[in-house]
Amino acid sequence: MPRSRINGNFIDKTFSIVANILLRIIPTTSGEKEAFTYYRDGMSAQSEGNYAEALQNYYEAMRLEIDPYDRSYILYNIGLIHTSNGEHTKALEYYFRALERNPFLPQAFNNMAVICHYRGEQAIRQGDSEIAEAWFDQAAEYWKQAIALTPDNYIEAHNWLKITRRFE
């Protein structure tokens, strides 16, 4: 039984009902509908912290989904799971892949910047200020891209860029 039929969360049930109605009235192929069902089930599993199940659903959605824009969100969510699991290299790979398909994902740029900033902090703790600065510079570039797409978001990043004189 699909996860969307067994989930007890009111918000998830409401989302599932609305999504099912939209799937019936919007002209889509059966493959697109199936891909969306896997994506929706992946989001539900992810929100509950069931990352292995979420990944299985996302990978199946990727197998079926052909639209690059829709694939970008699947890839982005896979990146989120890898970030949550501390697998930063894998996460960066999936964020890059998402941005290749949809360069207007400020949240992907932000998450990449957060990972780079974290790595910069790690380098400082290890006593390597040169490597830290390289990571911080990379974080700055990603945050600039995120802010360029959504100027009113990422206020803390904007302030960090100003304080560190990386904002141009």
DSSP file with accessible surface (Angstrom, degrees, kcal/mol):
  #  RESIDUE AA STRUCTURE BP1 BP2  ACC     N-H-->O    O-->H-N    N-H-->O    O-->H-N    TCO  KAPPA ALPHA  PHI   PSI    X-CA   Y-CA   Z-CA
    1    1 A M              0   0  166      0, 0.0     5,-0.1     0, 0.0     0, 0.0   0.000 360.0 360.0 360.0 131.7    0.0    0.0    0.0
    2    2 A P    >>  -     0   0   53      0, 0.0     3,-1.8     0, 0.0     4,-0.6  -0.266 360.0-120.3 -60.5 146.8    1.4    3.4   -0.9
    3    3 A R  H >> S+     0   0   23      1,-0.3     4,-1.7     2,-0.2     3,-1.5   0.859 110.2  66.8 -55.2 -36.7    2.6    5.5    2.0
    4    4 A S  H 34 S+     0   0   18      1,-0.3    -1,-0.3     2,-0.2    12,-0.1   0.734 100.2  50.6 -62.5 -19.3    0.1    8.2    1.0
    5    5 A R  H <4 S+     0   0  182     -3,-1.8    -1,-0.3     1,-0.1    -2,-0.2   0.665 116.1  38.7 -90.9 -16.2   -2.8    5.9    1.9
    6    6 A I  H << S+     0   0  108     -3,-1.5    -2,-0.2    -4,-0.6     2,-0.2   0.549  81.8 116.4-111.8  -8.2   -1.5    4.9    5.4
    7    7 A N     <  -     0   0   11     -4,-1.7    37,-0.0     1,-0.1    -4,-0.0  -0.400  45.7-163.1 -68.6 131.3   -0.1    8.2    6.7
    8    8 A G        +     0   0   61     -2,-0.2     2,-0.3     4,-0.1    -1,-0.1   0.521  51.5 113.9 -93.7  -4.4   -2.0    9.4    9.8
    9    9 A N     >  -     0   0   75      1,-0.1     4,-2.7     2,-0.0     5,-0.2  -0.496  62.5-142.0 -72.4 128.8   -0.7   13.0    9.8
   10   10 A F  H  > S+     0   0  156     -2,-0.3     4,-2.7     1,-0.2     5,-0.2   0.913 100.6  47.9 -58.5 -45.5   -3.6   15.5    9.0
   11   11 A I  H  > S+     0   0  122      1,-0.2     4,-2.9     2,-0.2    -1,-0.2   0.929 112.9  48.2 -64.6 -43.7   -1.5   17.8    6.9
   12   12 A D  H  > S+     0   0   29      2,-0.2     4,-2.6     1,-0.2    -1,-0.2   0.900 111.9  50.0 -63.0 -39.7   -0.1   14.9    4.9
   13   13 A K  H  X S+     0   0  107     -4,-2.7     4,-2.4     2,-0.2    -2,-0.2   0.928 111.7  48.0 -63.9 -43.0   -3.6   13.5    4.4
   14   14 A T  H  X S+     0   0   58     -4,-2.7     4,-2.6     2,-0.2     5,-0.2   0.935 112.3  48.8 -62.4 -46.3   -4.8   16.9    3.2
   15   15 A F  H  X S+     0   0   82     -4,-2.9     4,-3.1     1,-0.2     5,-0.2   0.920 111.2  51.0 -58.7 -43.7   -1.9   17.3    0.9
   16   16 A S  H  X S+     0   0   10     -4,-2.6     4,-2.6     2,-0.2    -2,-0.2   0.904 110.0  49.2 -62.3 -41.2   -2.5   13.8   -0.5
   17   17 A I  H  X S+     0   0  105     -4,-2.4     4,-2.2     2,-0.2    -2,-0.2   0.950 114.4  44.3 -64.1 -48.2   -6.2   14.6   -1.1
   18   18 A V  H  X S+     0   0   75     -4,-2.6     4,-2.6     1,-0.2    -2,-0.2   0.926 114.3  50.4 -62.6 -44.0   -5.4   17.8   -2.9
   19   19 A A  H  X S+     0   0    4     -4,-3.1     4,-2.6    -5,-0.2    -1,-0.2   0.913 109.6  50.6 -61.8 -42.3   -2.6   16.2   -4.9
   20   20 A N  H  X S+     0   0   45     -4,-2.6     4,-1.5    -5,-0.2    -1,-0.2   0.899 110.3  49.8 -63.6 -39.0   -4.9   13.3   -5.9
   21   21 A I  H  X S+     0   0   83     -4,-2.2     4,-1.8     1,-0.2     3,-0.3   0.944 112.1  47.6 -63.6 -46.9   -7.5   15.7   -7.1
   22   22 A L  H  X S+     0   0   80     -4,-2.6     4,-2.6     1,-0.2    -2,-0.2   0.896 108.4  54.9 -61.4 -40.6   -5.0   17.7   -9.1
   23   23 A L  H  < S+     0   0   26     -4,-2.6     5,-0.3     1,-0.2    -1,-0.2   0.835 109.3  49.0 -62.8 -30.8   -3.6   14.5  -10.6
   24   24 A R  H  < S+     0   0  184     -4,-1.5    -1,-0.2    -3,-0.3    -2,-0.2   0.863 118.4  36.5 -75.7 -35.8   -7.1   13.6  -11.8
   25   25 A I  H  < S+     0   0  120     -4,-1.8    -2,-0.2    -5,-0.1    -3,-0.2   0.748 102.0  77.0 -93.6 -23.5   -7.9   17.0  -13.4
   26   26 A I  S  < S-     0   0   83     -4,-2.6     2,-0.7    -5,-0.2     0, 0.0  -0.741  90.1-115.6 -88.0 130.4   -4.5   17.9  -14.9
   27   27 A P        +     0   0  126      0, 0.0     2,-0.3     0, 0.0    -3,-0.1  -0.511  56.6 146.9 -69.7 108.4   -3.6   16.1  -18.1
   28   28 A T        -     0   0   44     -2,-0.7     2,-0.1    -5,-0.3     0, 0.0  -0.959  47.4-106.2-137.2 158.2   -0.6   13.9  -17.2
   29   29 A T     >  -     0   0   82     -2,-0.3     4,-2.2     1,-0.1     5,-0.2  -0.364  33.9-110.2 -77.9 165.6    0.7   10.6  -18.3
   30   30 A S  H  > S+     0   0  100      1,-0.2     4,-2.6     2,-0.2     5,-0.2   0.869 120.2  55.4 -64.9 -33.9    0.5    7.6  -16.1
   31   31 A G  H  > S+     0   0   23      2,-0.2     4,-2.6     1,-0.2    -1,-0.2   0.901 107.6  48.3 -64.3 -41.2    4.3    7.7  -15.7
   32   32 A E  H  > S+     0   0   62      2,-0.2     4,-2.4     1,-0.2    -2,-0.2   0.905 112.2  49.4 -65.6 -40.2    4.1   11.3  -14.5
   33   33 A K  H  X S+     0   0   76     -4,-2.2     4,-2.2     2,-0.2    -2,-0.2   0.919 112.1  47.7 -64.1 -42.4    1.4   10.4  -12.0
   34   34 A E  H  X S+     0   0   84     -4,-2.6     4,-2.3     2,-0.2    -2,-0.2   0.916 110.6  51.6 -66.1 -41.5    3.4    7.4  -10.8
   35   35 A A  H  X S+     0   0    0     -4,-2.6     4,-2.5     1,-0.2    -1,-0.2   0.924 110.2  49.5 -60.3 -43.2    6.6    9.6  -10.5
   36   36 A F  H  X S+     0   0   59     -4,-2.4     4,-3.2     1,-0.2     5,-0.2   0.898 107.5  54.3 -64.5 -38.6    4.6   12.2   -8.5
   37   37 A T  H  X S+     0   0   36     -4,-2.2     4,-2.5     1,-0.2    -1,-0.2   0.934 110.6  45.8 -61.3 -43.9    3.2    9.5   -6.2
   38   38 A Y  H  X S+     0   0   70     -4,-2.3     4,-2.4     2,-0.2    -1,-0.2   0.912 113.4  50.0 -64.7 -40.6    6.8    8.3   -5.4
   39   39 A Y  H  X S+     0   0   40     -4,-2.5     4,-2.5     2,-0.2    -2,-0.2   0.948 111.7  47.5 -62.3 -47.4    7.9   11.8   -4.9
   40   40 A R  H  X S+     0   0    9     -4,-3.2     4,-2.2     1,-0.2    -2,-0.2   0.921 112.7  48.6 -60.8 -44.1    5.1   12.6   -2.5
   41   41 A D  H  X S+     0   0    7     -4,-2.5     4,-2.5    -5,-0.2    -1,-0.2   0.873 110.0  53.2 -65.3 -35.2    5.7    9.4   -0.6
   42   42 A G  H  X S+     0   0    0     -4,-2.4     4,-2.8     2,-0.2    -2,-0.2   0.923 108.5  49.0 -64.3 -43.2    9.4   10.3   -0.4
   43   43 A M  H  X S+     0   0   56     -4,-2.5     4,-2.5     2,-0.2    -2,-0.2   0.903 111.4  50.1 -63.2 -40.0    8.6   13.7    1.0
   44   44 A S  H  X S+     0   0   10     -4,-2.2     4,-1.2     2,-0.2    -2,-0.2   0.944 113.0  45.0 -63.7 -47.7    6.3   12.1    3.6
   45   45 A A  H  <>S+     0   0    0     -4,-2.5     5,-2.6     1,-0.2     3,-0.4   0.915 113.1  51.9 -62.3 -41.8    8.9    9.6    4.7
   46   46 A Q  H ><5S+     0   0   29     -4,-2.8     3,-1.8     1,-0.2    -1,-0.2   0.915 105.3  54.3 -62.2 -42.8   11.6   12.3    4.8
   47   47 A S  H 3<5S+     0   0   81     -4,-2.5    -1,-0.2     1,-0.3    -2,-0.2   0.784 109.5  49.1 -64.9 -23.7    9.4   14.5    7.0
   48   48 A E  T 3<5S-     0   0   86     -4,-1.2    -1,-0.3    -3,-0.4    -2,-0.2   0.402 120.4-109.7 -92.0  -0.4    9.1   11.6    9.4
   49   49 A G  T < 5S+     0   0   37     -3,-1.8     2,-1.6    -4,-0.3     3,-0.2   0.591  76.0 136.0  83.1  10.6   12.9   11.0    9.4
   50   50 A N     >< +     0   0   68     -5,-2.6     4,-2.4     1,-0.2    -1,-0.2  -0.587  22.3 165.3 -88.9  75.3   12.6    7.7    7.5
   51   51 A Y  H  >  +     0   0   70     -2,-1.6     4,-2.9     1,-0.2    -1,-0.2   0.851  67.1  54.1 -67.9 -37.5   15.5    8.6    5.2
   52   52 A A  H  > S+     0   0   77     -3,-0.2     4,-2.1     2,-0.2    -1,-0.2   0.940 113.1  44.0 -62.5 -45.1   16.1    5.1    3.7
   53   53 A E  H  > S+     0   0   63      2,-0.2     4,-2.2     1,-0.2    -2,-0.2   0.909 112.9  52.5 -64.9 -41.1   12.4    4.9    2.7
   54   54 A A  H  X S+     0   0    0     -4,-2.4     4,-2.9     1,-0.2    -2,-0.2   0.934 108.6  50.0 -60.4 -46.1   12.5    8.4    1.4
   55   55 A L  H  X S+     0   0   26     -4,-2.9     4,-3.0     1,-0.2     5,-0.3   0.907 108.0  53.3 -60.6 -42.7   15.6    7.7   -0.8
   56   56 A Q  H  X S+     0   0  139     -4,-2.1     4,-1.9     1,-0.2    -1,-0.2   0.930 112.3  45.2 -57.5 -44.2   13.9    4.6   -2.2
   57   57 A N  H  X S+     0   0   20     -4,-2.2     4,-2.6     2,-0.2    -2,-0.2   0.912 113.3  49.4 -66.8 -41.7   10.9    6.6   -3.2
   58   58 A Y  H  X S+     0   0    0     -4,-2.9     4,-2.7     2,-0.2    -2,-0.2   0.910 110.0  50.7 -65.1 -41.4   13.0    9.5   -4.6
   59   59 A Y  H  X S+     0   0   95     -4,-3.0     4,-1.8     2,-0.2    -1,-0.2   0.905 111.9  48.0 -63.9 -37.6   15.2    7.1   -6.7
   60   60 A E  H  X S+     0   0   50     -4,-1.9     4,-1.5    -5,-0.3    -2,-0.2   0.912 110.7  51.1 -68.8 -39.8   12.0    5.5   -8.1
   61   61 A A  H  X S+     0   0    0     -4,-2.6     4,-3.0     1,-0.2    -2,-0.2   0.912 108.7  52.3 -61.7 -40.4   10.6    8.9   -8.9
   62   62 A M  H  < S+     0   0   17     -4,-2.7    -1,-0.2     1,-0.2    -2,-0.2   0.875 105.5  55.0 -63.0 -36.7   13.9    9.8  -10.7
   63   63 A R  H  < S+     0   0  161     -4,-1.8    -1,-0.2     1,-0.2    -2,-0.2   0.879 119.4  32.4 -63.6 -33.8   13.6    6.7  -12.7
   64   64 A L  H  < S+     0   0   32     -4,-1.5     2,-0.3    -3,-0.2    -2,-0.2   0.767  98.5  89.8 -96.0 -30.2   10.1    7.7  -13.9
   65   65 A E     <  +     0   0   13     -4,-3.0   -33,-0.1    -5,-0.2   -34,-0.0  -0.551  39.9 172.4 -78.5 132.8   10.3   11.5  -14.0
   66   66 A I        +     0   0  134     -2,-0.3    -1,-0.1     5,-0.0    -4,-0.0   0.636  48.1 100.0-110.7 -19.7   11.4   13.1  -17.3
   67   67 A D     >  -     0   0   60      1,-0.2     4,-2.6     2,-0.0     5,-0.2  -0.540  63.3-148.4 -73.4 122.5   10.8   16.8  -16.6
   68   68 A P  H  > S+     0   0   69      0, 0.0     4,-1.9     0, 0.0    -1,-0.2   0.874  96.4  53.1 -60.7 -37.8   14.1   18.5  -15.7
   69   69 A Y  H  > S+     0   0  119      2,-0.2     4,-1.1     1,-0.2    32,-0.1   0.943 112.6  43.4 -62.9 -47.5   12.4   21.0  -13.4
   70   70 A D  H  > S+     0   0   71      1,-0.2     4,-1.5     2,-0.2     3,-0.4   0.897 111.5  54.8 -66.0 -38.3   10.6   18.3  -11.4
   71   71 A R  H  X S+     0   0   55     -4,-2.6     4,-2.9     1,-0.2     5,-0.2   0.862  99.6  62.7 -62.9 -33.1   13.8   16.2  -11.4
   72   72 A S  H  X S+     0   0    0     -4,-1.9     4,-2.4     1,-0.2    -1,-0.2   0.892 103.6  47.5 -61.4 -38.0   15.6   19.1   -9.8
   73   73 A Y  H  X S+     0   0   58     -4,-1.1     4,-2.3    -3,-0.4    -1,-0.2   0.865 110.6  51.2 -73.0 -33.7   13.4   19.0   -6.8
   74   74 A I  H  X S+     0   0    3     -4,-1.5     4,-2.2     2,-0.2    -2,-0.2   0.952 112.8  46.1 -64.2 -48.1   13.8   15.3   -6.4
   75   75 A L  H  X S+     0   0    1     -4,-2.9     4,-2.4     1,-0.2    -2,-0.2   0.898 110.5  53.8 -61.7 -40.3   17.6   15.7   -6.6
   76   76 A Y  H  X S+     0   0   27     -4,-2.4     4,-2.1    -5,-0.2    -1,-0.2   0.933 108.5  48.8 -59.6 -45.6   17.4   18.6   -4.1
   77   77 A N  H  X S+     0   0   18     -4,-2.3     4,-1.9     2,-0.2    -1,-0.2   0.872 108.7  53.0 -65.4 -35.6   15.5   16.5   -1.6
   78   78 A I  H  X S+     0   0    1     -4,-2.2     4,-2.3     1,-0.2    -1,-0.2   0.926 108.1  52.2 -63.1 -41.1   18.1   13.7   -2.0
   79   79 A G  H  X S+     0   0    0     -4,-2.4     4,-2.5     1,-0.2    -2,-0.2   0.898 105.5  54.8 -59.7 -39.8   20.7   16.3   -1.2
   80   80 A L  H  X S+     0   0   42     -4,-2.1     4,-2.7     2,-0.2    -1,-0.2   0.904 107.2  49.9 -60.2 -42.5   18.8   17.3    1.9
   81   81 A I  H  X S+     0   0    0     -4,-1.9     4,-2.0     2,-0.2     6,-0.2   0.938 110.9  48.4 -64.1 -44.5   18.9   13.7    3.1
   82   82 A H  H  <>S+     0   0    4     -4,-2.3     5,-2.7     1,-0.2    -2,-0.2   0.890 111.2  51.6 -64.6 -35.3   22.6   13.3    2.5
   83   83 A T  H ><5S+     0   0   40     -4,-2.5     3,-1.9     1,-0.2    -2,-0.2   0.948 109.0  50.1 -63.0 -46.7   23.1   16.7    4.4
   84   84 A S  H 3<5S+     0   0   72     -4,-2.7    -1,-0.2     1,-0.3    -2,-0.2   0.832 109.9  51.5 -60.2 -32.6   21.1   15.4    7.3
   85   85 A N  T 3<5S-     0   0   80     -4,-2.0    -1,-0.3    -5,-0.2    -2,-0.2   0.398 117.7-113.1 -85.3   1.5   23.2   12.2    7.4
   86   86 A G  T < 5S+     0   0   47     -3,-1.9     2,-1.4    -4,-0.2    -3,-0.2   0.618  76.2 133.9  77.5  11.4   26.4   14.2    7.4
   87   87 A E     >< +     0   0   75     -5,-2.7     4,-2.4    -6,-0.2    -1,-0.2  -0.584  23.4 164.9 -92.3  72.9   27.3   13.0    3.9
   88   88 A H  H  >  +     0   0   36     -2,-1.4     4,-2.8     1,-0.2    -1,-0.2   0.834  67.1  54.2 -66.7 -36.3   28.3   16.4    2.7
   89   89 A T  H  > S+     0   0   97      2,-0.2     4,-2.0    -3,-0.2    -1,-0.2   0.945 112.9  44.1 -64.0 -45.3   30.2   15.4   -0.4
   90   90 A K  H  > S+     0   0  101      2,-0.2     4,-2.2     1,-0.2    -2,-0.2   0.902 112.4  53.5 -63.0 -41.9   27.2   13.4   -1.7
   91   91 A A  H  X S+     0   0    0     -4,-2.4     4,-2.6     1,-0.2    -2,-0.2   0.941 107.7  49.9 -59.3 -47.4   24.9   16.2   -0.7
   92   92 A L  H  X S+     0   0   19     -4,-2.8     4,-2.7     1,-0.2    -1,-0.2   0.907 108.2  54.5 -58.5 -40.6   26.9   18.7   -2.7
   93   93 A E  H  X S+     0   0   94     -4,-2.0     4,-2.2     1,-0.2    -1,-0.2   0.928 110.5  44.9 -59.0 -44.9   26.8   16.4   -5.7
   94   94 A Y  H  X S+     0   0   30     -4,-2.2     4,-2.3     2,-0.2    -1,-0.2   0.879 111.5  52.1 -71.5 -35.4   23.0   16.2   -5.6
   95   95 A Y  H  X S+     0   0    0     -4,-2.6     4,-2.5     2,-0.2    -1,-0.2   0.926 110.4  49.6 -63.8 -41.6   22.7   20.0   -5.1
   96   96 A F  H  X S+     0   0   90     -4,-2.7     4,-1.9     1,-0.2    -2,-0.2   0.930 111.1  49.0 -60.0 -46.2   24.9   20.5   -8.2
   97   97 A R  H  X S+     0   0   72     -4,-2.2     4,-1.0     1,-0.2    -1,-0.2   0.884 110.5  50.9 -62.7 -37.6   22.8   18.1  -10.2
   98   98 A A  H >X S+     0   0    0     -4,-2.3     4,-1.7     1,-0.2     3,-0.6   0.934 110.1  49.4 -64.4 -43.4   19.6   19.8   -9.1
   99   99 A L  H 3< S+     0   0   18     -4,-2.5    -2,-0.2     1,-0.2    -1,-0.2   0.787 101.9  62.3 -69.6 -27.0   21.0   23.2  -10.2
  100  100 A E  H 3< S+     0   0  144     -4,-1.9    -1,-0.2     1,-0.2    -2,-0.2   0.858 113.5  36.5 -62.3 -33.6   22.1   21.8  -13.6
  101  101 A R  H << S+     0   0   74     -4,-1.0    -2,-0.2    -3,-0.6    -1,-0.2   0.702 136.5  17.9 -91.2 -24.1   18.4   21.2  -14.2
  102  102 A N     <  -     0   0    8     -4,-1.7     3,-0.4    -5,-0.1    -1,-0.3  -0.724  59.5-175.3-151.2  93.8   17.0   24.2  -12.5
  103  103 A P  S    S+     0   0   70      0, 0.0    -4,-0.1     0, 0.0    -3,-0.1   0.416  76.1  76.9 -74.7   5.4   19.5   27.1  -11.8
  104  104 A F        +     0   0  143      1,-0.1     3,-0.1    -5,-0.0    -5,-0.0  -0.252  58.8 114.2-109.6  43.8   16.8   29.0   -9.9
  105  105 A L    >>  +     0   0    0     -3,-0.4     4,-1.6     1,-0.2     3,-1.1  -0.767  35.3 175.7-111.9  82.9   16.9   27.0   -6.6
  106  106 A P  H 3> S+     0   0   14      0, 0.0     4,-2.9     0, 0.0     5,-0.2   0.859  78.6  61.7 -59.3 -31.2   18.2   29.5   -4.0
  107  107 A Q  H 3> S+     0   0   51      1,-0.2     4,-2.4     2,-0.2     5,-0.2   0.843 101.7  51.7 -65.4 -30.7   17.8   26.9   -1.3
  108  108 A A  H <> S+     0   0    0     -3,-1.1     4,-2.4     2,-0.2    -1,-0.2   0.934 110.8  47.5 -69.2 -44.0   20.3   24.6   -3.1
  109  109 A F  H  X S+     0   0   19     -4,-1.6     4,-2.4     1,-0.2    -2,-0.2   0.923 112.6  50.5 -61.1 -42.8   22.8   27.4   -3.2
  110  110 A N  H  X S+     0   0   29     -4,-2.9     4,-2.6     1,-0.2    -2,-0.2   0.937 110.6  47.9 -60.6 -46.8   22.2   28.2    0.4
  111  111 A N  H  X S+     0   0   26     -4,-2.4     4,-2.1     1,-0.2    -1,-0.2   0.879 110.9  51.3 -65.0 -36.1   22.7   24.6    1.5
  112  112 A M  H  X S+     0   0    1     -4,-2.4     4,-2.4     2,-0.2    -1,-0.2   0.917 110.6  49.7 -64.5 -40.6   25.9   24.3   -0.5
  113  113 A A  H  X S+     0   0    0     -4,-2.4     4,-3.0     2,-0.2    -2,-0.2   0.909 108.1  52.9 -64.1 -41.7   27.1   27.5    1.2
  114  114 A V  H  X S+     0   0   69     -4,-2.6     4,-2.6     2,-0.2    -1,-0.2   0.921 110.0  48.2 -60.4 -43.1   26.2   26.1    4.6
  115  115 A I  H  X S+     0   0    3     -4,-2.1     4,-2.5     2,-0.2    -2,-0.2   0.936 113.0  47.7 -63.2 -44.7   28.3   23.0    3.9
  116  116 A C  H  X S+     0   0    2     -4,-2.4     4,-2.2     2,-0.2    -2,-0.2   0.913 111.9  50.0 -63.8 -41.2   31.2   25.0    2.7
  117  117 A H  H  X S+     0   0   34     -4,-3.0     4,-2.4     2,-0.2    -1,-0.2   0.927 109.8  51.1 -62.8 -43.2   31.0   27.3    5.7
  118  118 A Y  H  X S+     0   0   89     -4,-2.6     4,-2.3     1,-0.2    -2,-0.2   0.921 109.7  49.8 -59.0 -43.5   31.0   24.3    8.0
  119  119 A R  H  X S+     0   0   48     -4,-2.5     4,-2.2     1,-0.2    -1,-0.2   0.862 108.2  54.0 -65.8 -33.9   34.0   22.9    6.3
  120  120 A G  H  X S+     0   0    0     -4,-2.2     4,-2.0     2,-0.2    -1,-0.2   0.920 108.3  48.9 -63.7 -42.1   35.7   26.2    6.7
  121  121 A E  H  X S+     0   0   77     -4,-2.4     4,-2.2     1,-0.2    -2,-0.2   0.890 109.6  52.4 -64.5 -38.2   35.0   26.1   10.4
  122  122 A Q  H  X S+     0   0   63     -4,-2.3     4,-1.5     1,-0.2    -1,-0.2   0.910 107.4  52.2 -61.6 -43.1   36.4   22.5   10.6
  123  123 A A  H  <>S+     0   0    5     -4,-2.2     5,-2.9     1,-0.2    -2,-0.2   0.889 107.6  52.0 -62.9 -37.3   39.6   23.7    8.9
  124  124 A I  H ><5S+     0   0   94     -4,-2.0     3,-1.9     1,-0.2    -1,-0.2   0.941 107.7  51.7 -63.2 -44.7   40.0   26.4   11.5
  125  125 A R  H 3<5S+     0   0  163     -4,-2.2    -1,-0.2     1,-0.3    -2,-0.2   0.816 109.4  50.9 -61.6 -28.2   39.6   23.9   14.3
  126  126 A Q  T 3<5S-     0   0  156     -4,-1.5    -1,-0.3    -5,-0.2    -2,-0.2   0.396 120.5-111.9 -88.4  -0.4   42.3   21.8   12.6
  127  127 A G  T < 5S+     0   0   66     -3,-1.9     2,-0.8    -4,-0.2    -3,-0.2   0.663  77.9 127.3  82.8  18.0   44.6   24.9   12.4
  128  128 A D     >< +     0   0   71     -5,-2.9     4,-2.1     1,-0.2    -1,-0.1  -0.721  23.7 167.7-111.6  83.8   44.5   25.3    8.6
  129  129 A S  H  > S+     0   0   87     -2,-0.8     4,-2.4     1,-0.2    -1,-0.2   0.808  74.3  58.1 -67.8 -30.0   43.5   28.9    8.0
  130  130 A E  H  > S+     0   0  157      2,-0.2     4,-1.7     1,-0.2    -1,-0.2   0.940 110.1  42.4 -66.2 -46.0   44.4   28.9    4.3
  131  131 A I  H  > S+     0   0   75      2,-0.2     4,-2.3     1,-0.2    -2,-0.2   0.902 112.6  55.8 -65.4 -39.9   42.0   26.0    3.6
  132  132 A A  H  X S+     0   0    1     -4,-2.1     4,-2.8     1,-0.2    -2,-0.2   0.930 105.9  50.3 -58.4 -46.0   39.4   27.6    5.8
  133  133 A E  H  X S+     0   0   93     -4,-2.4     4,-2.7     1,-0.2    -1,-0.2   0.886 108.3  52.7 -62.2 -38.0   39.6   30.9    3.8
  134  134 A A  H  X S+     0   0   58     -4,-1.7     4,-2.0     2,-0.2    -1,-0.2   0.922 111.6  46.0 -63.1 -43.4   39.1   28.9    0.6
  135  135 A W  H  X S+     0   0   74     -4,-2.3     4,-2.7     2,-0.2    -2,-0.2   0.913 112.9  49.8 -64.9 -42.4   36.0   27.2    2.0
  136  136 A F  H  X S+     0   0   16     -4,-2.8     4,-2.5     2,-0.2    -2,-0.2   0.900 109.4  51.8 -64.6 -38.9   34.6   30.5    3.3
  137  137 A D  H  X S+     0   0   81     -4,-2.7     4,-2.0     2,-0.2    -1,-0.2   0.907 110.9  48.0 -63.0 -40.0   35.2   32.1   -0.1
  138  138 A Q  H  X S+     0   0   73     -4,-2.0     4,-2.1     2,-0.2    -2,-0.2   0.916 110.2  51.8 -66.8 -41.5   33.3   29.3   -1.8
  139  139 A A  H  X S+     0   0    0     -4,-2.7     4,-2.8     1,-0.2     5,-0.2   0.926 107.7  53.5 -58.4 -43.2   30.5   29.7    0.8
  140  140 A A  H  X S+     0   0    2     -4,-2.5     4,-2.6     1,-0.2    -1,-0.2   0.906 106.5  51.6 -59.4 -43.2   30.4   33.4    0.0
  141  141 A E  H  X S+     0   0   90     -4,-2.0     4,-1.7     1,-0.2    -1,-0.2   0.919 112.0  46.1 -62.1 -42.6   30.0   32.7   -3.7
  142  142 A Y  H  X S+     0   0   25     -4,-2.1     4,-2.3     2,-0.2    -2,-0.2   0.914 112.5  50.0 -67.6 -40.7   27.1   30.3   -3.1
  143  143 A W  H  X S+     0   0   21     -4,-2.8     4,-2.9     1,-0.2     5,-0.2   0.902 107.2  54.9 -66.1 -36.0   25.4   32.7   -0.7
  144  144 A K  H  X S+     0   0   37     -4,-2.6     4,-2.4    -5,-0.2    -1,-0.2   0.907 109.4  48.1 -61.0 -40.2   25.7   35.5   -3.2
  145  145 A Q  H  X S+     0   0   84     -4,-1.7     4,-1.5     2,-0.2    -2,-0.2   0.910 112.2  48.4 -67.5 -41.0   23.9   33.4   -5.8
  146  146 A A  H  X S+     0   0    0     -4,-2.3     4,-1.9     1,-0.2    -2,-0.2   0.936 113.9  46.7 -63.0 -44.8   21.2   32.5   -3.3
  147  147 A I  H  < S+     0   0   11     -4,-2.9    -2,-0.2     1,-0.2    -1,-0.2   0.876 107.1  57.2 -67.7 -36.5   20.7   36.1   -2.4
  148  148 A A  H  < S+     0   0   77     -4,-2.4    -1,-0.2    -5,-0.2    -2,-0.2   0.876 111.1  44.1 -61.7 -34.7   20.7   37.3   -6.0
  149  149 A L  H  < S+     0   0   60     -4,-1.5    -1,-0.2     1,-0.3    -2,-0.2   0.832 132.9  18.3 -78.1 -34.2   17.8   34.9   -6.6
  150  150 A T    ><  -     0   0   35     -4,-1.9     3,-2.1    -5,-0.1    -1,-0.3  -0.679  69.1-178.0-139.2  82.5   15.9   35.9   -3.4
  151  151 A P  T 3  S+     0   0   87      0, 0.0    -1,-0.1     0, 0.0    -4,-0.1   0.723  80.9  54.1 -59.0 -24.4   17.2   39.2   -2.1
  152  152 A D  T 3  S+     0   0  143     -5,-0.0     3,-0.2     2,-0.0     2,-0.2   0.460 100.1  74.6 -90.7  -1.3   14.9   39.3    1.0
  153  153 A N  S <  S+     0   0   82     -3,-2.1     5,-0.1     1,-0.2    -3,-0.1  -0.556  77.9  39.4-103.2 171.8   16.0   35.8    2.2
  154  154 A Y     >  +     0   0   52     -2,-0.2     4,-2.5     3,-0.1    -1,-0.2   0.894  59.5 167.3  58.8  48.7   19.1   34.6    3.9
  155  155 A I  H  > S+     0   0   99      1,-0.2     4,-2.8    -3,-0.2     5,-0.2   0.891  73.7  52.5 -60.8 -42.4   19.6   37.6    6.1
  156  156 A E  H  > S+     0   0  168      1,-0.2     4,-2.5     2,-0.2    -1,-0.2   0.908 110.6  47.8 -62.7 -40.3   22.2   36.0    8.3
  157  157 A A  H  > S+     0   0    7      2,-0.2     4,-2.7     1,-0.2    -2,-0.2   0.916 110.5  52.4 -64.4 -41.4   24.2   35.0    5.3
  158  158 A H  H  X S+     0   0   41     -4,-2.5     4,-2.0     1,-0.2    -2,-0.2   0.929 111.2  46.7 -59.6 -45.0   23.9   38.6    4.0
  159  159 A N  H  X S+     0   0   76     -4,-2.8     4,-3.0     1,-0.2     5,-0.2   0.902 110.7  52.1 -64.4 -41.8   25.2   39.9    7.3
  160  160 A W  H  X S+     0   0   48     -4,-2.5     4,-2.6     1,-0.2     6,-0.2   0.916 108.2  52.0 -60.9 -41.4   28.0   37.4    7.3
  161  161 A L  H  <>S+     0   0    0     -4,-2.7     5,-3.0     1,-0.2     6,-1.3   0.910 113.1  44.6 -61.3 -41.3   29.0   38.5    3.8
  162  162 A K  H ><5S+     0   0  123     -4,-2.0     3,-1.3     3,-0.2    -2,-0.2   0.943 113.5  49.0 -68.2 -46.9   29.1   42.2    4.9
  163  163 A I  H 3<5S+     0   0  136     -4,-3.0    -2,-0.2     1,-0.3    -1,-0.2   0.885 116.1  42.7 -62.6 -38.3   31.0   41.5    8.2
  164  164 A T  T 3<5S-     0   0   46     -4,-2.6    -1,-0.3    -5,-0.2    -2,-0.2   0.370 111.4-121.9 -89.7   4.8   33.6   39.4    6.4
  165  165 A R  T < 5S+     0   0  226     -3,-1.3    -3,-0.2    -4,-0.2    -4,-0.1   0.845  78.6 121.5  57.6  37.6   33.8   41.9    3.6
  166  166 A R      < +     0   0   28     -5,-3.0     2,-0.6    -6,-0.2    -4,-0.2   0.423  42.7  98.2-104.1  -2.3   32.9   39.3    1.0
  167  167 A F              0   0   78     -6,-1.3   -27,-0.0    -7,-0.1    -9,-0.0  -0.773 360.0 360.0 -91.6 124.8   29.8   41.0   -0.2
  168  168 A E              0   0  198     -2,-0.6    -2,-0.0     0, 0.0    -6,-0.0  -0.877 360.0 360.0-112.9 360.0   30.4   43.0   -3.4
